Amino acid sequence: MADIDFIVGIIITKVKMSKSIFFYLLVIVLGSLSSCKRPEDSTSHGKITITADESLQPMVEQLCQAYEAIHPETSFKVLYRPEQQATAAVLKDSSRLAFITRELTSDEQRMLTSKGIRYNPQYIATDGVALLTNRTNIDSLITLEELSSVFKGKTRNWNQLKNGNKNNDIVLVFDNANSSNLNFIMKKFGLTDVKGLNIFSAGSNKKVIEYVRENPNALGFIGVNWISDGDVPLTAELSKGLRVMGVSEKANPTKEDYYQPFQRDLKYKTYPLHRKVYVINREMHAGLGSGMVNYIMRDVGSLIIEKCGLWPTKPFNREVIIKKDI
């Protein structure tokens, strides 16, 4: 009997141990499952903050609205800032993406890579800085040489231009001092500052348009997508009362040598003041920011860019296959 009691005791002990192990493993599994929370964002859900230079606002707004319509669980909080501020936000991790018109400087790139973030700028479109004059100003043609002379302070009056017909000082109008529009022009003509020039800061691209419409002596500089989407009522309204200047790279051009910042001339880069649009992405996972970049580069996002009057880096494939019945 003693042997039987001993054997039974061993069996009971093993059963208890098996139960303990079972419950221990169950606790581990349940704990693991509870810790597997849904990621804060992915390509199809979540909310992130992005920044964009204000000159690109019409394009960025339409891209975000289209993406949110396809993925209802997503939301973009877009902050429109001067280009320097939009860039700084993505470097400081207060923005996931930045839509800007330049690549990062060496110092800015090091700020990203020092945090383990791979610098991989996406060139998404060709844009242009449009030159606007008041409708009453019939001078609608200018050469790069003349424009350079204006920004170097040598030319100050409209009648100093080859096609000038007004005896008034030229008022240069930009959205703000740190905008991509002014930065682009300064880089184009090798300027380090604009002190001494007759420059007015309107506050936004929309306000530049309004200022030029009300001031016959103004020469305004805006991102072309503000006036190039004919399907948007605001674009049609903003375009009223304005002339878009033709620009030529040649010193002594014919009329055929002047180009305006419209889609064909952006596509072939014949408009002298064309520029590239980049998206800077600081994500290190397959998140909502990466989803937006893929939407632009690999999906129908390029159609929206084209609709906005810019030229997408990778145009959407519109191949039509026609089958002939035999």
Secondary structure, DSSP 8 states (H G I E B T S, - for coil): -HHHHHHHHHHHHHHHHHHHHHHHHHHHHHHHHHH----S--SSSEEEEEEEEGGGHHHHHHHHHHHHHHSTTEEEEEEEE-HHHHHHHHHTTS-SEEEESS---HHHHHHHHTTT-----EEEEEEEEEEEEETT----EEEHHHHHHHHTTS--BGGGSTT----SB-EEEES-TT-HHHHHHHHHTT-S--TTS-EEE-SSHHHHHHHHHH-TTEEEEEEGGGT--TTSHHHHHHTTTEEE-EEESSSS--GGG-B-SSHHHHHTT-STTEEEEEEEE--SSS-HHHHHHHHHHHSTHHHHHHHTTSEESS------------
